[in-house]
Amino acid sequence: MTKLGKSDRFLTKQKATFTNLILDEEAEVWQKKLRFEGPPCVFVFARDGTHKQYTAPDYAEIEKYVAELMKK
């Protein structure tokens, strides 16, 4: 099974409702575009299109930020 197939199966099992993107370019391309060197990396997008990037995720901080966004 391909990585895409495994990802889709996992997300379906978890009942994920968010968009999942698979990066199919060379690492150097997406590292430059997204401005990070590699996982773990978390992007949180607000409804207005702005986002925060966490390259060393502190999940308590991310949850707090998401809670603030949900109030808006």
Backbone as a ProteinNet text record, in pm:
[ID]
protein_1_A
[PRIMARY]
MTKLGKSDRFLTKQKATFTNLILDEEAEVWQKKLRFEGPPCVFVFARDGTHKQYTAPDYAEIEKYVAELMKK
[TERTIARY]
85.2	0	89.5	51.2	128.5	110.6	200.3	186.8	53.6	11.8	-115.3	-230.1	-227.2	-331.6	-336.6	-220	-213.6	-266.2	-227.6	-274	-425.1	-478	-622.9	-697.7	-647.6	-712.7	-712.5	-597	-586.4	-682.1	-682	-767.4	-915.4	-950.9	-1089.8	-1128.5	-1040	-1066.4	-1082.4	-1004.6	-1012	-1126.5	-1198.8	-1308.8	-1261.9	-1142.8	-1084.4	-1167.8	-1187.5	-1266.5	-1182.7	-1053.6	-965.2	-899.4	-848.6	-778	-640.1	-602.4	-470.7	-393.4	-274	-191.3	-71	-46	71.7	172.8	291.6	395.9	468.2	457.2	518.5	637.1	689	806.9	929.6	1045.8	1169.7	1169.2	1232.2	1232.9	1282.1	1382.3	1437.4	1332.6	1241.7	1138.2	1041.1	983	883.7	947.1	1072.6	1140.5	1155.1	1188.2	1203.2	1067.2	966.6	833.1	769.4	780.2	712.8	801.1	927.2	1023.6	1042.8	1062.3	1101	1182.1	1259.4	1352	1293.5	1192.6	1133.3	1040.3	977.2	884.5	955.3	889	747	724.5	616.7	577	425.5	367.7	222.5	187.1	92.3	37.9	-105.3	-143.1	-281	-331.1	-435.7	-490.4	-618.1	-626.5	-747.1	-842.4	-966	-1066.3	-1032.5	-959.8	-924.8	-802.8	-751	-638.4	-501.9	-495.7	-367.9	-333.1	-207.9	-168.9	-51.2	-37.8	78.6	146.7	278.5	357.9	434.8	429.5	500.9	598.3	729.4	827.4	876.7	852.2	878.4	748.7	650.2	515.2	504.5	443.1	401.7	249.5	198.9	58.1	-35.1	8.1	-74.1	-88.9	19.1	15.2	-74.2	-63.7	-146.2	-293.5	-327	-466	-520.5	-438.9	-480.3	-508.3	-420.8	-438.8	-566	-587.6	-706.9	-832.5	-829.8	-945.2	-974.6	-870	-890	-953	-906.1	-963.5	-1109.1	-1143.9	-1280.3	-1377.7	-1329.5	-1416.2	-1454.2	-1375.7	-1399.5	-1509.2
-118.1	0	124	224.5	348	429.7	526.4	617	689.2	729.9	798.8	709.4	582.5	489.3	471.3	458.9	443.7	569	685.9	812.9	824.6	796.9	805.3	709.4	587.5	487.9	534	586.4	634.7	751.5	849.7	967.6	931	836.9	791	723.7	639.9	571.8	672.3	780.9	882.6	981	966.3	1055.6	1199.9	1216.4	1350.2	1430.5	1557.4	1644.8	1756.3	1751.5	1855.8	1810.9	1907.7	1877.7	1823.7	1715.6	1656.1	1671.6	1726.4	1746.5	1654.3	1586	1501.3	1576.6	1598.6	1669.9	1571.3	1593.7	1500.3	1560.2	1670.6	1731.5	1694.5	1720.3	1697.5	1781.8	1731.9	1799.6	1943.8	1968.4	2103.2	2203.8	2158.3	2246.7	2288.8	2189.8	2228.6	2290.5	2255.4	2320.5	2469.2	2504.2	2645.5	2715.2	2650.7	2710.9	2730.8	2630.1	2634.5	2687	2707.7	2764.7	2679.5	2551.7	2465.4	2349.4	2288.2	2185.4	2045	2021.4	1888.4	1870.6	1755	1728.6	1725.8	1746.6	1780.1	1927.8	1955.2	2092.8	2095.8	2195.4	2209.6	2348.6	2354.2	2480.6	2489.6	2604.2	2627.3	2745.7	2722.4	2825.1	2882.4	3014.8	3083.3	3098.4	3128.1	3144.1	3257	3357.5	3471.4	3443.1	3322.1	3284	3301.4	3367	3379.9	3247.4	3230.6	3105.5	3126.2	3030.2	3021.7	2890.1	2894	2774.6	2740.1	2613.6	2564.9	2457.1	2486.8	2388.5	2300.5	2340.4	2257.1	2260.3	2181.2	2195.4	2182.1	2283.2	2280.8	2269.1	2148.4	2123.7	2199.9	2230.5	2312	2452.3	2505.5	2638.1	2636.1	2531	2519.2	2510.8	2431.5	2419.3	2553.4	2629.9	2761.9	2853.8	2851.4	2934.6	2894.5	2765.9	2718.2	2758.9	2750.3	2791.6	2939	3022.1	3165.4	3185.9	3111.2	3123.6	3081.3	2980	2928.4	3029.5	3119.1	3221.1	3329.6	3342.5	3449.6	3413.2
0	0	0	-73.7	-81.9	45	62.7	177.8	172.4	52.1	37.8	83.6	44.6	85.5	235.8	299.1	444.5	513.4	460.9	519.5	509.3	391.6	371.8	464.3	475.9	562	708	753.9	891.2	915.1	824.8	842.9	838.5	753	747.9	879.2	931.1	1058.5	1172.5	1168.5	1272.9	1251.4	1140.6	1104.5	1092.8	1035.5	1017.9	918.4	950.1	863.2	802.6	822.6	770.1	640.4	567.1	442.8	475.2	410.3	429	299.5	307.5	189.2	194.2	85.8	73.7	-11.6	41.4	-31.8	-122.4	-253.2	-346.9	-422.4	-372.6	-432.2	-350.1	-405.7	-331.8	-204.6	-99.3	31.3	19.8	-61.8	-72.9	-121.6	-207.8	-262.6	-152.8	-80.8	20.9	143.6	173.6	286.8	259.5	138.3	102.3	101.1	40.9	31.1	168.4	254.4	383.4	496.3	466.5	561.3	686.5	667.2	778.1	723.7	811.3	767.3	767.8	848	849.9	966.9	972.4	1081.2	1214.9	1323.6	1328.9	1300.4	1235	1206.8	1202.2	1266.5	1269.8	1218.5	1125	1077.2	1125.3	1181.6	1222.8	1142	1062.7	975.4	1034.7	1035.2	1081	963.2	991.5	885	790	839	753	664.9	670.7	585.9	649.8	764.6	833.8	898.9	931.8	996.3	1090.2	1180.3	1268.1	1238.2	1244.1	1218.7	1345	1382.1	1499.2	1453	1459.4	1415	1528.9	1650.1	1767.1	1847.3	1806.1	1860.1	2011.1	2070.3	2210.2	2202.9	2221.2	2194.8	2288.1	2408.7	2499.3	2441.3	2387.3	2325.3	2200.3	2122	2001	2038.4	2138.7	2182	2229.8	2301.4	2348.7	2230.1	2130.7	2011.7	1936.1	1919.9	1849.8	1926.4	2059.2	2140.7	2119	2110.1	2083	1946	1847.6	1712.6	1709	1785.3	1786	1847.1	1932.4	1992.5	1893.5	1787.3	1689.2	1592.5
[MASK]
++++++++++++++++++++++++++++++++++++++++++++++++++++++++++++++++++++++++

